[in-house]
């Protein structure tokens, strides 16, 4: 191989590595934002351009008792958090979620919803797009349930919770406790910053609502809470696993003038009982976040269901049905 060709190959590899690092730093949606707003015609940084309005599902995941972990684990905290992040991100990735932001004890996972074609006469096309939205709504709930389940059975946390200081602080608790708030709505995605620092941001009252829903998990002593707008997008099988626990007044922006008013909004939860005794061991080939069949469905080929959405999970999966 000629020297010039070798340099070209090395340059291509370097570009791929930079691209991967960009995605890891900003998240998948963030990488798209930065790519679009940095890649101007002359290759210069260009952030003084409008953002883009999209519709998305927001999932806020919060690690509870974070201050306690910080005080007890000290320098081991980063390794502990990376193990949690691995489970959160792998479950999200398995169910088409985009890990966009980690902020100490919080994670933001999003699903970008396809836009319906309001001026199109193609009813079949819009029906297909609506089905995609329903599938993503189901996937957001599946992701939250799978994160809880995978962390509960993850042996890599044993080494931390066996420490004397951890036992004294947390007692019989032997796994991180994560709470979830889910909501959907519009957001403006764009790059915010300067020539010195740039961040991919999502600017929307709907993101704030998702964060507020997560905060309410403490009030209601629930691990997973989601809003009525998201519930309304879900399949019937997904809805049947949820329970309405309250109707609250939530600040919303009701028109293009961004007039703020309080609107009633239902809150739904997925009840966690942890009474499933059926699964004694996890299959060796199990991928984090993936289906674990109930025993009575072991012989069923799920490939027959995959082209019909993801609602089969609410019938076949041991984590979902068992919880």
NORBELKA-V156241 format. One record per residue. N is the residue number from 1. SS is DSSP state (H for helix, E for strand, - for the rest). Layout:
# NORBELKA-V156241
N|SS ; N|SS
This chain:
# NORBELKA-V156241
1|- ; 2|- ; 3|H ; 4|H ; 5|H ; 6|H ; 7|H ; 8|H ; 9|H ; 10|H ; 11|H ; 12|H ; 13|H ; 14|H ; 15|H ; 16|H ; 17|H ; 18|H ; 19|H ; 20|H ; 21|H ; 22|H ; 23|H ; 24|H ; 25|H ; 26|H ; 27|H ; 28|H ; 29|H ; 30|H ; 31|H ; 32|H ; 33|H ; 34|H ; 35|H ; 36|H ; 37|H ; 38|H ; 39|- ; 40|- ; 41|- ; 42|- ; 43|- ; 44|- ; 45|- ; 46|- ; 47|- ; 48|- ; 49|- ; 50|- ; 51|- ; 52|E ; 53|E ; 54|E ; 55|E ; 56|E ; 57|E ; 58|E ; 59|E ; 60|E ; 61|E ; 62|E ; 63|E ; 64|- ; 65|- ; 66|H ; 67|H ; 68|H ; 69|H ; 70|H ; 71|H ; 72|H ; 73|H ; 74|H ; 75|H ; 76|H ; 77|H ; 78|H ; 79|H ; 80|H ; 81|H ; 82|H ; 83|H ; 84|H ; 85|H ; 86|H ; 87|H ; 88|H ; 89|H ; 90|H ; 91|H ; 92|H ; 93|H ; 94|H ; 95|- ; 96|- ; 97|- ; 98|E ; 99|E ; 100|E ; 101|E ; 102|E ; 103|E ; 104|- ; 105|- ; 106|E ; 107|E ; 108|E ; 109|E ; 110|E ; 111|E ; 112|E ; 113|E ; 114|- ; 115|- ; 116|- ; 117|- ; 118|- ; 119|- ; 120|- ; 121|- ; 122|- ; 123|H ; 124|H ; 125|H ; 126|H ; 127|H ; 128|H ; 129|H ; 130|H ; 131|H ; 132|H ; 133|H ; 134|H ; 135|H ; 136|H ; 137|H ; 138|H ; 139|H ; 140|H ; 141|H ; 142|H ; 143|H ; 144|H ; 145|H ; 146|H ; 147|H ; 148|H ; 149|H ; 150|H ; 151|H ; 152|H ; 153|H ; 154|- ; 155|H ; 156|H ; 157|H ; 158|H ; 159|H ; 160|H ; 161|H ; 162|- ; 163|- ; 164|H ; 165|H ; 166|H ; 167|H ; 168|H ; 169|H ; 170|H ; 171|- ; 172|- ; 173|- ; 174|- ; 175|- ; 176|- ; 177|- ; 178|E ; 179|E ; 180|E ; 181|E ; 182|E ; 183|E ; 184|E ; 185|E ; 186|E ; 187|E ; 188|E ; 189|E ; 190|E ; 191|E ; 192|E ; 193|E ; 194|- ; 195|- ; 196|- ; 197|- ; 198|E ; 199|E ; 200|E ; 201|E ; 202|E ; 203|E ; 204|- ; 205|H ; 206|H ; 207|H ; 208|H ; 209|H ; 210|H ; 211|H ; 212|H ; 213|H ; 214|H ; 215|H ; 216|H ; 217|H ; 218|H ; 219|H ; 220|H ; 221|- ; 222|- ; 223|- ; 224|E ; 225|E ; 226|E ; 227|E ; 228|H ; 229|H ; 230|H ; 231|H ; 232|H ; 233|H ; 234|- ; 235|- ; 236|H ; 237|H ; 238|H ; 239|H ; 240|- ; 241|- ; 242|- ; 243|E ; 244|E ; 245|E ; 246|E ; 247|E ; 248|E ; 249|E ; 250|E ; 251|E ; 252|E ; 253|E ; 254|- ; 255|- ; 256|- ; 257|- ; 258|- ; 259|- ; 260|E ; 261|E ; 262|E ; 263|E ; 264|E ; 265|E ; 266|E ; 267|E ; 268|E ; 269|E ; 270|- ; 271|- ; 272|- ; 273|- ; 274|- ; 275|- ; 276|- ; 277|- ; 278|- ; 279|- ; 280|- ; 281|- ; 282|- ; 283|- ; 284|- ; 285|- ; 286|- ; 287|- ; 288|- ; 289|- ; 290|- ; 291|- ; 292|- ; 293|E ; 294|- ; 295|H ; 296|H ; 297|H ; 298|- ; 299|- ; 300|- ; 301|- ; 302|- ; 303|H ; 304|H ; 305|H ; 306|H ; 307|- ; 308|- ; 309|- ; 310|- ; 311|- ; 312|- ; 313|H ; 314|H ; 315|H ; 316|H ; 317|E ; 318|H ; 319|H ; 320|H ; 321|H ; 322|H ; 323|-
